């Protein structure tokens, strides 16, 4: 593990209590959980930055998607909601 540094920041008392409760349940200390949370956050942000850079590169190279294709793509991710039966509507 690389060298570590001490940092401090403000956090709501309720969050500290939640953190301590989880730490106790997992038999870990608060610092361990905070380090895991920071690493997870950094992983997410690295992926986001990479996706944005990839999108900007694609856009500069003229690789874009039109509105209709985008609507169809997003629509493919959404499961349609079946219509409600008459007796459900009356409730």
DSSP file (Angstrom, degrees, kcal/mol; ACC not computed):
  #  RESIDUE AA STRUCTURE BP1 BP2  ACC     N-H-->O    O-->H-N    N-H-->O    O-->H-N    TCO  KAPPA ALPHA  PHI   PSI    X-CA   Y-CA   Z-CA
    1    1 A X              0   0    0      0, 0.0     3,-0.1     0, 0.0     0, 0.0   0.000 360.0 360.0 360.0 141.9    0.0    0.0    0.0
    2    2 A X        -     0   0    0      1,-0.2     0, 0.0     0, 0.0     0, 0.0  -0.196 360.0 -73.5 -70.3 168.8    1.2    3.5   -0.8
    3    3 A X        -     0   0    0      1,-0.1     2,-0.3     0, 0.0    -1,-0.2  -0.286  53.8-136.0 -62.1 149.8    2.0    5.9    2.0
    4    4 A X        -     0   0    0     -3,-0.1     2,-0.3     2,-0.0    -1,-0.1  -0.776  13.7-158.5-111.8 155.5   -1.1    7.3    3.6
    5    5 A X        -     0   0    0     -2,-0.3     2,-0.5     2,-0.0     0, 0.0  -0.924  20.5-119.6-127.5 153.3   -2.0   10.8    4.7
    6    6 A X        +     0   0    0     -2,-0.3     2,-0.3     2,-0.0    -2,-0.0  -0.813  35.7 172.4 -93.5 129.7   -4.5   12.1    7.2
    7    7 A X        -     0   0    0     -2,-0.5     2,-0.3     2,-0.0    -2,-0.0  -0.881  13.5-155.3-127.2 164.3   -7.3   14.4    5.8
    8    8 A X        +     0   0    0     -2,-0.3     2,-0.3     2,-0.0    -2,-0.0  -0.985  15.2 165.7-139.2 152.7  -10.4   15.8    7.5
    9    9 A X        -     0   0    0     -2,-0.3     2,-0.3     2,-0.0    -2,-0.0  -0.975  38.4 -96.8-157.2 162.5  -13.7   17.0    6.3
   10   10 A X        +     0   0    0     -2,-0.3     2,-0.3     0, 0.0    -2,-0.0  -0.649  41.7 170.2 -87.2 140.9  -17.1   17.8    7.7
   11   11 A X        -     0   0    0     -2,-0.3     5,-0.1     0, 0.0    -2,-0.0  -0.991  40.6 -92.8-148.0 146.5  -19.9   15.2    7.6
   12   12 A X    >>  -     0   0    0     -2,-0.3     4,-1.7     1,-0.1     3,-0.7  -0.289  31.9-124.7 -61.3 141.9  -23.3   15.1    9.2
   13   13 A X  H 3> S+     0   0    0      1,-0.3     4,-2.3     2,-0.2     5,-0.2   0.845 111.1  59.3 -55.7 -35.8  -23.4   13.4   12.6
   14   14 A X  H 3> S+     0   0    0      1,-0.2     4,-2.3     2,-0.2    -1,-0.3   0.880 103.8  50.7 -62.8 -37.8  -26.1   11.0   11.3
   15   15 A X  H <> S+     0   0    0     -3,-0.7     4,-2.9     2,-0.2    -1,-0.2   0.889 108.6  51.7 -66.9 -39.2  -23.7    9.8    8.6
   16   16 A X  H  X S+     0   0    0     -4,-1.7     4,-2.8     2,-0.2    -2,-0.2   0.920 109.7  49.6 -63.1 -42.7  -21.0    9.1   11.1
   17   17 A X  H  X S+     0   0    0     -4,-2.3     4,-2.2     2,-0.2    -2,-0.2   0.914 112.4  47.5 -62.9 -42.5  -23.4    7.1   13.2
   18   18 A X  H  X S+     0   0    0     -4,-2.3     4,-2.4     2,-0.2     5,-0.2   0.926 112.4  49.9 -62.4 -44.6  -24.5    5.1   10.1
   19   19 A X  H  X S+     0   0    0     -4,-2.9     4,-2.7     1,-0.2    -2,-0.2   0.923 111.5  47.7 -60.2 -46.2  -20.8    4.6    9.2
   20   20 A X  H  X S+     0   0    0     -4,-2.8     4,-2.4     2,-0.2    -1,-0.2   0.874 110.1  53.1 -64.3 -37.5  -19.9    3.4   12.6
   21   21 A X  H  X S+     0   0    0     -4,-2.2     4,-2.2    -5,-0.2    -1,-0.2   0.927 112.4  43.8 -63.3 -44.8  -22.9    1.0   12.7
   22   22 A X  H  X S+     0   0    0     -4,-2.4     4,-2.1     2,-0.2    -2,-0.2   0.908 112.0  53.6 -66.7 -41.6  -21.9   -0.6    9.4
   23   23 A X  H  <>S+     0   0    0     -4,-2.7     5,-2.9    -5,-0.2     4,-0.5   0.913 110.0  47.6 -59.6 -43.0  -18.2   -0.7   10.5
   24   24 A X  H ><5S+     0   0    0     -4,-2.4     3,-1.0     1,-0.2    -1,-0.2   0.924 110.8  51.2 -63.6 -44.8  -19.3   -2.5   13.7
   25   25 A X  H 3<5S+     0   0    0     -4,-2.2    -1,-0.2     1,-0.3    -2,-0.2   0.840 116.4  40.9 -62.4 -33.2  -21.5   -5.0   11.8
   26   26 A X  T 3<5S-     0   0    0     -4,-2.1    -1,-0.3    -5,-0.1    -2,-0.2   0.412 109.7-121.6 -94.5   1.1  -18.6   -5.7    9.4
   27   27 A X  T < 5S+     0   0    0     -3,-1.0     2,-0.3    -4,-0.5    -3,-0.2   0.908  73.7 120.6  55.7  44.7  -16.0   -5.8   12.1
   28   28 A X      < -     0   0    0     -5,-2.9    -1,-0.2    -6,-0.2     2,-0.2  -0.827  63.5-110.0-126.6 166.5  -14.0   -3.1   10.4
   29   29 A X     >  -     0   0    0     -2,-0.3     4,-1.7    -3,-0.1     3,-0.4  -0.609  30.4-108.5 -96.9 165.4  -13.0    0.4   11.4
   30   30 A X  H  > S+     0   0    0      1,-0.2     4,-2.5    -2,-0.2     5,-0.2   0.878 117.5  57.2 -56.6 -42.1  -14.4    3.6   10.1
   31   31 A X  H  > S+     0   0    0      1,-0.2     4,-2.5     2,-0.2    -1,-0.2   0.888 103.8  52.9 -59.8 -41.0  -11.1    4.4    8.2
   32   32 A X  H  > S+     0   0    0     -3,-0.4     4,-2.2     2,-0.2    -1,-0.2   0.938 111.2  46.1 -60.5 -47.5  -11.4    1.1    6.3
   33   33 A X  H  X S+     0   0    0     -4,-1.7     4,-2.5     1,-0.2    -2,-0.2   0.901 112.2  50.5 -64.4 -40.8  -14.9    1.8    5.2
   34   34 A X  H  X S+     0   0    0     -4,-2.5     4,-2.6     1,-0.2    -1,-0.2   0.897 109.4  51.0 -64.9 -39.6  -14.0    5.4    4.2
   35   35 A X  H  X S+     0   0    0     -4,-2.5     4,-2.3    -5,-0.2    -1,-0.2   0.905 111.1  48.5 -63.6 -40.5  -11.1    4.2    2.1
   36   36 A X  H  X S+     0   0    0     -4,-2.2     4,-2.4     2,-0.2    -2,-0.2   0.914 112.0  49.5 -63.0 -42.8  -13.3    1.7    0.3
   37   37 A X  H  X S+     0   0    0     -4,-2.5     4,-2.5     2,-0.2    -2,-0.2   0.912 111.5  48.0 -64.1 -43.1  -15.9    4.4   -0.3
   38   38 A X  H  X S+     0   0    0     -4,-2.6     4,-2.8     2,-0.2    -1,-0.2   0.917 111.7  50.2 -64.6 -43.0  -13.3    6.8   -1.7
   39   39 A X  H  X S+     0   0    0     -4,-2.3     4,-2.3     2,-0.2    -2,-0.2   0.908 111.4  48.7 -62.3 -41.6  -11.8    4.1   -3.9
   40   40 A X  H  X S+     0   0    0     -4,-2.4     4,-2.3     2,-0.2    -2,-0.2   0.924 112.1  48.9 -62.5 -45.3  -15.2    3.2   -5.3
   41   41 A X  H  X S+     0   0    0     -4,-2.5     4,-2.5     1,-0.2    -2,-0.2   0.923 111.2  49.3 -60.5 -45.8  -16.0    6.9   -5.9
   42   42 A X  H  X S+     0   0    0     -4,-2.8     4,-2.6     1,-0.2    -1,-0.2   0.893 109.1  52.6 -64.0 -39.7  -12.6    7.4   -7.7
   43   43 A X  H  X S+     0   0    0     -4,-2.3     4,-2.2     2,-0.2    -1,-0.2   0.933 110.8  47.6 -58.9 -46.7  -13.3    4.3   -9.9
   44   44 A X  H  X S+     0   0    0     -4,-2.3     4,-2.4     1,-0.2    -2,-0.2   0.917 113.0  47.9 -61.6 -43.8  -16.7    5.6  -10.9
   45   45 A X  H  X S+     0   0    0     -4,-2.5     4,-2.7     2,-0.2    -1,-0.2   0.880 109.4  52.7 -67.7 -37.6  -15.2    9.1  -11.7
   46   46 A X  H  X S+     0   0    0     -4,-2.6     4,-2.2     2,-0.2    -1,-0.2   0.921 111.4  47.2 -61.9 -42.9  -12.4    7.6  -13.8
   47   47 A X  H  X S+     0   0    0     -4,-2.2     4,-2.4     2,-0.2    -2,-0.2   0.918 112.5  49.8 -63.9 -42.7  -14.9    5.6  -15.8
   48   48 A X  H  X S+     0   0    0     -4,-2.4     4,-2.5     1,-0.2    -2,-0.2   0.933 111.1  48.1 -61.5 -46.8  -17.0    8.7  -16.3
   49   49 A X  H  X S+     0   0    0     -4,-2.7     4,-2.5     1,-0.2    -1,-0.2   0.900 111.6  50.9 -61.3 -41.5  -14.1   10.8  -17.4
   50   50 A X  H  X S+     0   0    0     -4,-2.2     4,-2.4     2,-0.2    -1,-0.2   0.901 110.9  48.5 -63.5 -41.1  -13.0    8.1  -19.9
   51   51 A X  H  X S+     0   0    0     -4,-2.4     4,-2.5     2,-0.2    -2,-0.2   0.904 111.6  49.2 -66.8 -40.5  -16.5    7.9  -21.3
   52   52 A X  H  X S+     0   0    0     -4,-2.5     4,-2.5     2,-0.2    -2,-0.2   0.931 112.2  48.2 -63.7 -45.1  -16.7   11.6  -21.7
   53   53 A X  H  X S+     0   0    0     -4,-2.5     4,-2.4     1,-0.2    -2,-0.2   0.909 111.8  50.1 -61.5 -41.9  -13.3   11.8  -23.4
   54   54 A X  H  X S+     0   0    0     -4,-2.4     4,-2.6     1,-0.2    -1,-0.2   0.916 111.3  49.1 -62.7 -43.0  -14.4    8.9  -25.7
   55   55 A X  H  X S+     0   0    0     -4,-2.5     4,-2.5     2,-0.2    -2,-0.2   0.896 110.8  49.5 -63.5 -41.0  -17.6   10.7  -26.6
   56   56 A X  H  X S+     0   0    0     -4,-2.5     4,-2.4     2,-0.2    -1,-0.2   0.904 111.4  49.3 -65.2 -41.0  -15.7   14.0  -27.3
   57   57 A X  H  X S+     0   0    0     -4,-2.4     4,-1.6     2,-0.2    -2,-0.2   0.933 112.2  48.3 -61.6 -45.8  -13.3   12.1  -29.6
   58   58 A X  H  <>S+     0   0    0     -4,-2.6     5,-2.9     1,-0.2    -2,-0.2   0.914 111.3  50.4 -61.4 -43.0  -16.1   10.4  -31.4
   59   59 A X  H ><5S+     0   0    0     -4,-2.5     3,-1.7     1,-0.2    -1,-0.2   0.915 108.6  51.2 -62.4 -43.3  -17.9   13.7  -31.9
   60   60 A X  H 3<5S+     0   0    0     -4,-2.4    -1,-0.2     1,-0.3    -2,-0.2   0.806 109.2  52.4 -63.7 -28.4  -14.8   15.4  -33.2
   61   61 A X  T 3<5S-     0   0    0     -4,-1.6    -1,-0.3    -5,-0.2    -2,-0.2   0.310 122.0-108.3 -90.3   8.9  -14.5   12.5  -35.7
   62   62 A X  T < 5S+     0   0    0     -3,-1.7     2,-1.3     1,-0.2    -3,-0.2   0.597  73.9 139.9  79.0  10.9  -18.1   13.0  -36.9
   63   63 A X      < +     0   0    0     -5,-2.9     2,-0.2    -6,-0.2    -1,-0.2  -0.703  27.1 141.7 -91.5  90.0  -19.3    9.9  -35.2
   64   64 A X        -     0   0    0     -2,-1.3     2,-0.4    -3,-0.1    -9,-0.0  -0.721  45.2-128.7-122.2 173.1  -22.7   11.1  -33.8
   65   65 A X        -     0   0    0     -2,-0.2     2,-0.0     3,-0.0    -2,-0.0  -0.982  22.9-126.5-125.9 136.1  -26.1    9.5  -33.5
   66   66 A X     >  -     0   0    0     -2,-0.4     4,-2.3     1,-0.1     5,-0.2  -0.310  30.1-101.9 -80.5 168.5  -29.3   11.2  -34.7
   67   67 A X  H  > S+     0   0    0      1,-0.2     4,-2.8     2,-0.2     5,-0.2   0.873 118.4  50.9 -56.9 -44.4  -32.4   11.8  -32.5
   68   68 A X  H  > S+     0   0    0      1,-0.2     4,-2.3     2,-0.2    -1,-0.2   0.919 111.9  46.7 -64.5 -43.4  -34.4    8.9  -33.9
   69   69 A X  H  > S+     0   0    0      2,-0.2     4,-2.4     1,-0.2    -1,-0.2   0.888 112.9  50.4 -65.0 -37.9  -31.6    6.4  -33.4
   70   70 A X  H  X S+     0   0    0     -4,-2.3     4,-2.8     2,-0.2     5,-0.3   0.925 109.7  50.1 -65.6 -44.0  -31.0    7.7  -29.9
   71   71 A X  H  X S+     0   0    0     -4,-2.8     4,-2.7     1,-0.2    -2,-0.2   0.917 111.9  48.4 -59.2 -43.0  -34.7    7.5  -29.0
   72   72 A X  H  X S+     0   0    0     -4,-2.3     4,-1.5     2,-0.2    -1,-0.2   0.902 111.6  49.8 -64.8 -40.5  -34.8    3.9  -30.3
   73   73 A X  H  X S+     0   0    0     -4,-2.4     4,-0.6     2,-0.2     3,-0.3   0.945 114.2  43.5 -63.4 -48.5  -31.6    3.0  -28.3
   74   74 A X  H >X S+     0   0    0     -4,-2.8     3,-1.4     1,-0.2     4,-0.7   0.906 111.1  55.9 -64.4 -40.9  -33.0    4.5  -25.0
   75   75 A X  H >< S+     0   0    0     -4,-2.7     3,-0.6    -5,-0.3    -1,-0.2   0.814  99.5  60.6 -60.1 -30.7  -36.4    2.9  -25.7
   76   76 A X  H 3< S+     0   0    0     -4,-1.5    -1,-0.3    -3,-0.3    -2,-0.2   0.704 102.5  52.9 -70.9 -17.8  -34.7   -0.5  -25.9
   77   77 A X  H << S+     0   0    0     -3,-1.4     2,-0.5    -4,-0.6    -1,-0.2   0.673  96.3  80.0 -87.3 -18.5  -33.5   -0.1  -22.3
   78   78 A X  S << S-     0   0    0     -4,-0.7     2,-0.5    -3,-0.6     3,-0.0  -0.781  73.9-139.3-100.0 128.7  -36.9    0.6  -21.0
   79   79 A X        -     0   0    0     -2,-0.5    -3,-0.1     1,-0.1    -2,-0.1  -0.728  30.3-116.5 -83.1 125.3  -39.4   -2.2  -20.2
   80   80 A X        -     0   0    0     -2,-0.5     2,-0.6     1,-0.1    -1,-0.1  -0.312  22.7-122.8 -63.8 145.9  -42.9   -1.1  -21.3
   81   81 A X        -     0   0    0      1,-0.0    -1,-0.1    -3,-0.0     3,-0.1  -0.785  27.5-125.5 -88.6 123.1  -45.4   -0.9  -18.5
   82   82 A X        -     0   0    0     -2,-0.6    -1,-0.0     1,-0.1     2,-0.0  -0.363  33.5 -96.0 -67.9 148.6  -48.4   -3.1  -19.3
   83   83 A X        -     0   0    0      1,-0.1     2,-0.1    -2,-0.0    -1,-0.1  -0.337  43.2-109.7 -64.1 146.0  -51.8   -1.4  -19.3
   84   84 A X        -     0   0    0      1,-0.1    -1,-0.1    -3,-0.1     2,-0.1  -0.465  30.7-112.2 -76.3 147.6  -53.7   -1.7  -16.0
   85   85 A X    >>  -     0   0    0     -2,-0.1     4,-1.6     1,-0.1     3,-0.6  -0.375  30.1-107.9 -73.7 159.0  -56.8   -3.9  -15.8
   86   86 A X  H 3> S+     0   0    0      1,-0.2     4,-1.4     2,-0.2     3,-0.2   0.885 118.5  53.3 -57.5 -42.5  -60.2   -2.2  -15.3
   87   87 A X  H 34 S+     0   0    0      1,-0.2     4,-0.5     2,-0.2    -1,-0.2   0.812 107.3  52.6 -66.1 -27.6  -60.6   -3.4  -11.7
   88   88 A X  H X4 S+     0   0    0     -3,-0.6     3,-0.7     1,-0.2    -1,-0.2   0.849 105.8  54.5 -72.3 -34.1  -57.1   -1.9  -10.9
   89   89 A X  H 3< S+     0   0    0     -4,-1.6    -2,-0.2     1,-0.2    -1,-0.2   0.831 101.7  59.0 -68.2 -31.6  -58.1    1.5  -12.3
   90   90 A X  T 3<        0   0    0     -4,-1.4    -1,-0.2     1,-0.2    -2,-0.2   0.692 360.0 360.0 -73.0 -18.4  -61.2    1.7  -10.1
   91   91 A X    <         0   0    0     -3,-0.7    -1,-0.2    -4,-0.5    -2,-0.1   0.486 360.0 360.0 -67.5 360.0  -59.2    1.5   -6.9
